[in-house]
């Protein structure tokens, strides 16, 4: 657009005001074309705020940090700019189910999108890799691990393969999993500078992080880890007035099951979800409900891809009334009429909690979310305290292991070599990077930072423990639960006059 304005100015004696007018008209015409494409593909007349502003930002090549509530229409915000540009946009997604759901919808609209993951058939994988080289795609969905695998990296790094953007979908996974579960997430900040070294001069790659949950500390982590450059921030409150939040304390394992059963029975045949913390719990509860003729199933990462797809499809169609699942289920799955959510055990983090309750009530109708917890003393039922202690101890072991490995690391080296030499080496490097003790030379090599620049693993561990304690404070608060959540996620300015009137604590005060 700028080139066109300069060309016009060479041949016509235009004032600055006239040039600005031409520029505004060209921009408006261009935006009309964007809206026309939006309507043609998705059928909507207008963007939902702040979708339009996000699309403008990404089309301008700006980095962005976007926090939108679950069901806020995040995927359109990066899919539309990708389809309007020449070149490839990489969508980093945490789960196979999430990738497949989005790519299936795009393909049904005959749009140039593909996905790569470990379960893709060999022939399909070959076709997709060829399509990357031939620049036939606009959107490519893949995990961080797949992005950094040799077959994919060798193709996207080629000078003729134009990369427009790197989109991190469900970006909270970098914060929650990047240090202890999915260490490849911590290396994503090295992707852009390394790619640009192999691309023609002047080429730009924008990075945008999308999530429904990121408190101020998580936002800083994302900005630092991804090396965002002056990102445009779009931060929308997670408050959903139709979500009615409840917490119930129970004294025995039997009481926990009975409370859940009573809650589900009160909702008749309405659709819902039961969240648990382990595969074992999901399978045991599914058998318990099935023995009482409930239409349900267990869902966890131990199932095959085909089994997971079958369960998702049955739930979406209503063949299954509810699914008993671990945190992986529901991410990116659009089922508007989920009327209830049960947390059979409380999540470890508030960010997980917001994600999971947010999968209910996407149609805006009243939805209840019940969380069950052991009574706070733990005298009658120490189940929750034992589980929390186990997770804390496991995390502490990883920090200790990282510190041991750090003493043996050479000043710089290859990440793959460290992973082979040390058990848990890749996790240790991710933790050391998060603590500021190392930096990435590229996505595959590291170097130690100077002693003065190094951070402390103990401080990192303390931060994680504070986040877990915050979840416990939420469970035991006597104030408005939505006020607590808004304060925790950095929206304190909205809490002054807010009393949701629907959470269990607000209802107690009203009575």
Phi and psi in degrees as a GROMACS rama.xvg file:
@    title "Ramachandran Plot"
@    xaxis  label "Phi"
@    yaxis  label "Psi"
@TYPE xy
-60.7652  -40.2828  UNK-2
-61.2653  -40.779  UNK-3
-64.0957  -41.7372  UNK-4
-64.1031  -41.5757  UNK-5
-63.0048  -41.0374  UNK-6
-63.0901  -40.6329  UNK-7
-64.4143  -41.989  UNK-8
-64.1303  -27.5572  UNK-9
-67.2255  -31.321  UNK-10
-103.06  -15.2987  UNK-11
-125.724  135.154  UNK-12
-76.6639  84.0326  UNK-13
-101.643  142.116  UNK-14
-78.6423  167.393  UNK-15
-60.6703  -38.4332  UNK-16
-63.0495  -41.5656  UNK-17
-67.268  -38.9766  UNK-18
-62.942  -41.256  UNK-19
-65.4603  -36.8746  UNK-20
-64.1539  -43.5503  UNK-21
-61.7259  -43.9603  UNK-22
-60.1436  -44.4417  UNK-23
-63.361  -39.874  UNK-24
-66.2265  -41.1741  UNK-25
-63.5401  -41.132  UNK-26
-64.7908  -40.8425  UNK-27
-65.9432  -40.6738  UNK-28
-62.689  -41.4147  UNK-29
-63.1685  -41.4506  UNK-30
-67.9677  -34.1001  UNK-31
-59.1569  -39.5477  UNK-32
-65.749  -38.615  UNK-33
-61.5898  -47.1895  UNK-34
-65.3802  -35.5142  UNK-35
-65.1212  -41.2632  UNK-36
-65.1963  -42.1591  UNK-37
-57.2724  -46.5469  UNK-38
-67.3488  -39.2694  UNK-39
-65.2594  -40.4389  UNK-40
-81.8926  -49.2773  UNK-41
-103.53  -13.8621  UNK-42
83.461  5.78774  UNK-43
-89.5807  145.402  UNK-44
-77.894  -34.1509  UNK-45
-147.475  157.793  UNK-46
-73.8931  151.555  UNK-47
-91.8504  127.107  UNK-48
-55.8306  136.912  UNK-49
-102.441  35.8115  UNK-50
-55.5323  -45.4822  UNK-51
-59.8311  -43.6464  UNK-52
-65.1854  -36.201  UNK-53
-67.4492  -43.1018  UNK-54
-60.7943  -44.6192  UNK-55
-57.8176  -44.1009  UNK-56
-62.1163  -44.813  UNK-57
-70.9655  -35.6628  UNK-58
-65.7342  -28.2992  UNK-59
-81.7446  -2.17936  UNK-60
78.7615  21.9342  UNK-61
-90.0828  145.645  UNK-62
-68.0089  152.195  UNK-63
-150.747  148.821  UNK-64
-123.302  115.282  UNK-65
-119.991  120.619  UNK-66
-116.607  105.604  UNK-67
-124.003  141.538  UNK-68
-59.2925  154.424  UNK-69
-55.4663  132.049  UNK-70
86.045  10.1238  UNK-71
-85.7089  4.1632  UNK-72
80.7657  41.1863  UNK-73
-68.3776  -40.3783  UNK-74
-62.0391  -37.4329  UNK-75
-60.7917  -33.9113  UNK-76
-62.1932  -30.5526  UNK-77
-105.932  -22.1026  UNK-78
-69.9347  -42.7727  UNK-79
-62.9429  -50.6826  UNK-80
-58.2878  -37.5762  UNK-81
-63.4794  -39.5918  UNK-82
-73.1557  -25.3825  UNK-83
-85.649  -9.77767  UNK-84
-107.548  155.91  UNK-85
-88.0838  123.063  UNK-86
126.559  -174.98  UNK-87
-110.965  135.586  UNK-88
-110.589  128.161  UNK-89
-94.3684  124.669  UNK-90
-106.682  110.255  UNK-91
-87.8688  116.075  UNK-92
-126.045  141.993  UNK-93
-81.1631  -23.373  UNK-94
-129.993  143.183  UNK-95
-60.2285  -43.3596  UNK-96
-59.751  -41.6194  UNK-97
-63.8176  -43.9615  UNK-98
-61.2585  -49.0015  UNK-99
-63.8973  -39.0428  UNK-100
-62.9772  -44.8204  UNK-101
-71.1199  -42.3869  UNK-102
-67.8327  -36.7217  UNK-103
-60.5978  -43.7908  UNK-104
-62.8759  -40.2979  UNK-105
-66.9126  -40.9279  UNK-106
-68.5662  -33.5281  UNK-107
-61.8176  -26.1536  UNK-108
-93.461  8.48203  UNK-109
59.2789  43.61  UNK-110
-103.62  148.579  UNK-111
-76.4067  79.5435  UNK-112
-130.059  151.145  UNK-113
-149.662  171.519  UNK-114
-141.225  155.741  UNK-115
-135.837  128.766  UNK-116
-156.896  175.87  UNK-117
-66.1735  -19.171  UNK-118
-97.1651  1.06929  UNK-119
-70.0669  133.317  UNK-120
-57.309  151.25  UNK-121
-58.861  -43.3133  UNK-122
-64.123  -38.992  UNK-123
-68.136  -39.2839  UNK-124
-60.9715  -43.7158  UNK-125
-62.1306  -42.799  UNK-126
-62.0989  -42.2604  UNK-127
-66.9079  -41.9634  UNK-128
-62.6011  -38.5362  UNK-129
-66.7476  -39.0171  UNK-130
-64.3454  -33.0267  UNK-131
-63.2313  -48.9726  UNK-132
-63.7568  -36.0956  UNK-133
-87.2583  2.21377  UNK-134
54.6432  47.1812  UNK-135
-96.8188  -6.72457  UNK-136
-105.691  154.73  UNK-137
-111.153  -33.2062  UNK-138
-128.842  132.325  UNK-139
-128.163  117.836  UNK-140
-94.8971  132.813  UNK-141
-163.772  161.244  UNK-142
-83.3845  165.959  UNK-143
-58.403  -38.7257  UNK-144
-65.3967  -40.294  UNK-145
-69.3487  -39.7923  UNK-146
-55.6791  -40.6289  UNK-147
-92.1566  6.84013  UNK-148
-77.4239  146.705  UNK-149
-53.3699  -46.062  UNK-150
-59.1597  -38.3922  UNK-151
-78.592  -48.4877  UNK-152
-59.0772  -40.8464  UNK-153
-62.2033  -25.3542  UNK-154
-88.5406  -43.965  UNK-155
-73.2948  -18.5139  UNK-156
-81.7898  -10.9111  UNK-157
-62.5461  137.606  UNK-158
-56.9824  -33.9999  UNK-159
-81.116  -12.2573  UNK-160
-85.6685  107.894  UNK-161
-80.2692  125.071  UNK-162
-111.147  117.968  UNK-163
-87.24  -37.0558  UNK-164
-158.116  159.311  UNK-165
-122.843  112.955  UNK-166
-107.696  124.596  UNK-167
-101.248  101.098  UNK-168
-84.5462  144.575  UNK-169
53.1794  53.7813  UNK-170
-64.8302  -18.3409  UNK-171
-60.8377  -20.482  UNK-172
-63.0998  -30.9818  UNK-173
-62.1547  -40.65  UNK-174
-73.6847  -43.6166  UNK-175
-78.8164  -35.714  UNK-176
-112.454  -17.1242  UNK-177
-64.1651  -22.5659  UNK-178
-96.402  -29.3698  UNK-179
-128.529  -7.97706  UNK-180
-132.333  -44.109  UNK-181
-128.623  75.5954  UNK-182
-62.9173  -19.8609  UNK-183
-60.9685  -26.3742  UNK-184
-57.9172  -36.8805  UNK-185
-67.431  -16.3132  UNK-186
-94.6827  -1.53404  UNK-187
-65.0731  -26.4596  UNK-188
-66.1052  -18.5012  UNK-189
-89.6081  -4.67604  UNK-190
-69.773  -51.0263  UNK-191
-60.25  -54.0923  UNK-192
-60.0139  -33.351  UNK-193
-71.4565  -42.6119  UNK-194
-60.8371  -43.887  UNK-195
-64.4668  -24.8492  UNK-196
-65.0862  -22.3621  UNK-197
-104.7  -0.841218  UNK-198
-101.583  161.363  UNK-199
-58.2649  148.872  UNK-200
-55.9206  141.25  UNK-201
90.9324  -13.2017  UNK-202
-70.4356  141.419  UNK-203
-118.859  146.993  UNK-204
-129.13  115.596  UNK-205
-87.3912  149.128  UNK-206
-121.492  132.894  UNK-207
-133.433  133.927  UNK-208
-110.32  123.711  UNK-209
-114.149  132.695  UNK-210
-158.853  162.115  UNK-211
-95.5327  -13.6386  UNK-212
-141.006  115.347  UNK-213
-156.718  107.892  UNK-214
-74.04  173.278  UNK-215
-53.7918  -37.9831  UNK-216
-67.1262  -41.0987  UNK-217
-64.9729  -37.0047  UNK-218
-61.9739  -42.0667  UNK-219
-63.6064  -40.6449  UNK-220
-61.6512  -45.1361  UNK-221
-63.0388  -45.011  UNK-222
-63.0536  -40.3165  UNK-223
-73.2507  -47.3877  UNK-224
-66.5558  -36.7288  UNK-225
-89.398  -6.37148  UNK-226
55.5826  50.2619  UNK-227
-68.6602  141.114  UNK-228
-105.66  108.756  UNK-229
42.3509  57.9121  UNK-230
-67.911  142.59  UNK-231
-72.9613  128.877  UNK-232
-106.265  131.551  UNK-233
-125.209  100.703  UNK-234
-116.433  108.58  UNK-235
-111.22  133.284  UNK-236
-55.0011  141.004  UNK-237
-78.4188  0.328467  UNK-238
-61.1001  126.661  UNK-239
-126.699  101.724  UNK-240
-61.7316  -19.7478  UNK-241
-84.2573  -8.08793  UNK-242
-91.0129  115.048  UNK-243
-101.53  112.72  UNK-244
-95.6729  135.826  UNK-245
-139.197  146.764  UNK-246
-130.337  134.34  UNK-247
-125.398  130.104  UNK-248
-89.2671  136.327  UNK-249
-126.215  159.153  UNK-250
-109.709  -14.6743  UNK-251
-142.819  157.274  UNK-252
-57.7432  -38.1843  UNK-253
-65.2869  -39.4259  UNK-254
-63.7082  -33.3004  UNK-255
-63.4392  -46.2221  UNK-256
-65.7238  -40.4066  UNK-257
-67.1729  -39.3229  UNK-258
-61.1294  -43.8314  UNK-259
-63.3674  -46.3277  UNK-260
-61.2648  -44.2921  UNK-261
-60.8454  -41.5302  UNK-262
-63.8405  -45.3227  UNK-263
-66.398  -40.6482  UNK-264
-61.2674  -32.9097  UNK-265
-67.6442  -14.6924  UNK-266
-103.33  11.1388  UNK-267
56.7412  -127.505  UNK-268
-97.5265  12.2629  UNK-269
-66.3131  151.335  UNK-270
-77.9764  144.143  UNK-271
-157.957  -172.772  UNK-272
-140.994  142.645  UNK-273
-116.549  119.148  UNK-274
-99.6865  132.929  UNK-275
-126.829  171.499  UNK-276
-100.417  -7.19415  UNK-277
-144.342  158.595  UNK-278
-62.0171  -41.6497  UNK-279
-58.967  -45.2814  UNK-280
-63.6797  -39.2632  UNK-281
-63.0396  -41.3079  UNK-282
-72.1545  -41.7547  UNK-283
-65.3149  -43.1012  UNK-284
-67.8226  -37.9059  UNK-285
-60.993  -43.2867  UNK-286
-64.484  -38.8914  UNK-287
-62.8518  -45.1628  UNK-288
-69.0749  -40.7769  UNK-289
-62.4305  -33.2029  UNK-290
-66.4169  -18.6563  UNK-291
-103.081  17.4914  UNK-292
68.1894  29.0738  UNK-293
-86.1432  141.253  UNK-294
-86.7945  96.434  UNK-295
-148.907  174.069  UNK-296
-156.848  155.896  UNK-297
-87.956  140.117  UNK-298
-134.988  123.735  UNK-299
-159.268  174.1  UNK-300
-68.8245  -13.2073  UNK-301
-78.6393  -10.3457  UNK-302
-79.2751  156.187  UNK-303
-71.1314  162.185  UNK-304
-58.8317  -40.7026  UNK-305
-64.5522  -41.0841  UNK-306
-64.0394  -42.0129  UNK-307
-64.8515  -42.5115  UNK-308
-63.0162  -38.9268  UNK-309
-62.4978  -45.407  UNK-310
-64.3525  -43.5104  UNK-311
-58.3884  -46.73  UNK-312
-62.7246  -41.9561  UNK-313
-65.2851  -37.5877  UNK-314
-69.1564  -43.1032  UNK-315
-61.7478  -36.5188  UNK-316
-80.8053  -14.7497  UNK-317
93.4267  2.76406  UNK-318
-64.2682  -37.6988  UNK-319
-101.099  128.293  UNK-320
-69.7627  -40.8173  UNK-321
-150.226  164.388  UNK-322
-122.124  139.398  UNK-323
-101.386  110.007  UNK-324
-137.327  159.406  UNK-325
-86.6801  -179.479  UNK-326
-62.8789  -17.2843  UNK-327
-67.9597  -25.5532  UNK-328
-78.8837  141.116  UNK-329
95.7326  -16.2844  UNK-330
-66.6388  112.284  UNK-331
85.3878  -4.66242  UNK-332
-87.7132  125.88  UNK-333
-100.769  98.845  UNK-334
-125.153  105.12  UNK-335
-68.062  -29.3971  UNK-336
-99.4771  33.4568  UNK-337
-76.7958  112.748  UNK-338
-94.707  -13.0208  UNK-339
-154.323  150.37  UNK-340
-132.025  131.885  UNK-341
-117.798  129.052  UNK-342
-98.6279  102.277  UNK-343
-63.0917  -34.1064  UNK-344
-131.278  145.863  UNK-345
-68.562  144.025  UNK-346
-65.5345  166.698  UNK-347
-77.1284  -31.4887  UNK-348
-126.168  148.237  UNK-349
-61.9173  -34.2474  UNK-350
-63.0374  -38.169  UNK-351
-65.2679  -42.2936  UNK-352
-60.1649  -48.1541  UNK-353
-61.7866  -41.1534  UNK-354
-58.9505  -45.5854  UNK-355
-77.2356  -41.545  UNK-356
-68.1798  -26.9652  UNK-357
-68.428  -9.16797  UNK-358
-81.6736  -2.54149  UNK-359
-100.711  153.568  UNK-360
64.4573  34.1059  UNK-361
-67.9781  -16.8104  UNK-362
-84.9924  2.42844  UNK-363
84.9241  -1.73836  UNK-364
-86.7042  157.267  UNK-365
-54.7945  135.553  UNK-366
-141.589  137.512  UNK-367
-103.826  138.64  UNK-368
-125.557  114.26  UNK-369
-109.704  130.436  UNK-370
-115.308  129.875  UNK-371
-102.094  135.506  UNK-372
-139.348  150.701  UNK-373
-66.2266  148.044  UNK-374
-56.8647  141.219  UNK-375
-54.0238  -31.5355  UNK-376
-71.1468  -30.1189  UNK-377
77.8028  3.9533  UNK-378
-68.1698  -43.7284  UNK-379
-84.2613  -31.8643  UNK-380
-147.714  93.5305  UNK-381
-81.9969  13.3964  UNK-382
-54.3204  -50.9152  UNK-383
-67.3127  -42.024  UNK-384
-63.8771  -37.8082  UNK-385
-65.6138  -40.9008  UNK-386
-66.5196  -44.1033  UNK-387
-61.7467  -40.8222  UNK-388
-63.8633  -39.6279  UNK-389
-61.3181  -46.7629  UNK-390
-64.9865  -38.631  UNK-391
-63.564  -42.0668  UNK-392
-66.7215  -39.7799  UNK-393
-62.85  -41.6571  UNK-394
-65.9976  -41.4548  UNK-395
-62.793  -36.7611  UNK-396
-62.301  -38.3811  UNK-397
-68.0166  -38.027  UNK-398
-64.9204  -42.4676  UNK-399
-64.785  -40.3696  UNK-400
-63.3928  -42.5983  UNK-401
-61.1163  -40.0106  UNK-402
-66.2904  -38.851  UNK-403
-63.9241  -45.394  UNK-404
-65.4067  -36.2518  UNK-405
-60.1838  -31.8508  UNK-406
-70.6507  -18.3042  UNK-407
-105.313  -3.68433  UNK-408
-74.4496  138.741  UNK-409
-69.9297  164.449  UNK-410
-55.4041  -32.7011  UNK-411
-152.276  159.994  UNK-412
-179.636  -171.854  UNK-413
-98.5733  135.298  UNK-414
-63.6901  -41.1179  UNK-415
-61.8142  -38.4486  UNK-416
-66.3593  -40.1642  UNK-417
-63.8878  -39.9753  UNK-418
-63.2514  -35.1346  UNK-419
-75.7255  -37.0957  UNK-420
-77.9983  -35.8492  UNK-421
-118.816  132.374  UNK-422
-65.2902  126.009  UNK-423
76.0156  19.3232  UNK-424
-62.7958  -39.4045  UNK-425
-67.2452  -38.4518  UNK-426
-65.3751  -39.6271  UNK-427
-62.3053  -42.5598  UNK-428
-63.4517  -39.4581  UNK-429
-62.7395  -42.7685  UNK-430
-65.7565  -41.097  UNK-431
-66.3292  -34.6075  UNK-432
-67.9829  -41.8025  UNK-433
-63.5669  -33.6542  UNK-434
-82.0391  -4.74496  UNK-435
83.1413  16.8829  UNK-436
-88.6414  -22.367  UNK-437
-133.384  166.39  UNK-438
-136.021  158.863  UNK-439
-89.5692  130.177  UNK-440
-77.5897  -34.5804  UNK-441
-160.897  -177.582  UNK-442
-64.7005  -5.321  UNK-443
-123.27  -3.45175  UNK-444
-136.929  150.55  UNK-445
-127.536  166.075  UNK-446
-147.869  149.293  UNK-447
-69.1032  146.093  UNK-448
-87.6461  163.599  UNK-449
-63.5752  154.731  UNK-450
-54.8931  -39.1978  UNK-451
-65.7412  -28.2317  UNK-452
-91.4503  -8.90079  UNK-453
-74.79  143.288  UNK-454
-93.4732  -170.574  UNK-455
-123.922  126.975  UNK-456
-65.1081  -30.3285  UNK-457
-64.2237  -38.8025  UNK-458
-64.4971  -39.5217  UNK-459
-63.4  -43.3941  UNK-460
-63.0039  -40.7525  UNK-461
-63.7339  -38.1242  UNK-462
-62.202  -43.0878  UNK-463
-63.5481  -41.1497  UNK-464
-67.1854  -35.5704  UNK-465
-63.3679  -39.3102  UNK-466
-63.3455  -38.1891  UNK-467
-69.9187  -37.8145  UNK-468
-66.037  -31.2057  UNK-469
-62.3652  -37.2309  UNK-470
-62.6645  -41.2733  UNK-471
-65.2188  -37.2567  UNK-472
-64.9479  -36.6301  UNK-473
-62.4045  -43.5439  UNK-474
-62.8871  -32.7969  UNK-475
-103.323  0.656624  UNK-476
-63.9218  149.318  UNK-477
-104.674  -0.404879  UNK-478
-90.7627  -177.516  UNK-479
-59.6137  127.336  UNK-480
-67.8178  -36.4502  UNK-481
-68.7293  -35.9287  UNK-482
-60.3637  -43.7081  UNK-483
-59.3336  -46.3885  UNK-484
-65.5295  -42.3208  UNK-485
-64.1335  -39.9395  UNK-486
-62.8889  -43.2657  UNK-487
-64.8472  -31.345  UNK-488
-101.019  15.6723  UNK-489
86.1674  19.1096  UNK-490
-113.718  44.4613  UNK-491
-60.1326  -31.0938  UNK-492
-63.4768  -19.8197  UNK-493
-92.5556  -3.3305  UNK-494
-92.2897  -10.9327  UNK-495
-54.0227  -47.3696  UNK-496
-108.728  4.1181  UNK-497
-85.8269  121.775  UNK-498
-133.291  109.238  UNK-499
-60.5379  -29.8789  UNK-500
74.6307  2.54988  UNK-501
-127.842  -18.1089  UNK-502
-73.4735  164.798  UNK-503
-59.368  -38.3446  UNK-504
-70.1583  -40.2104  UNK-505
-65.0113  -38.1724  UNK-506
-66.8463  -36.1863  UNK-507
-62.109  -44.8536  UNK-508
-64.8049  -37.6609  UNK-509
-64.3906  -40.193  UNK-510
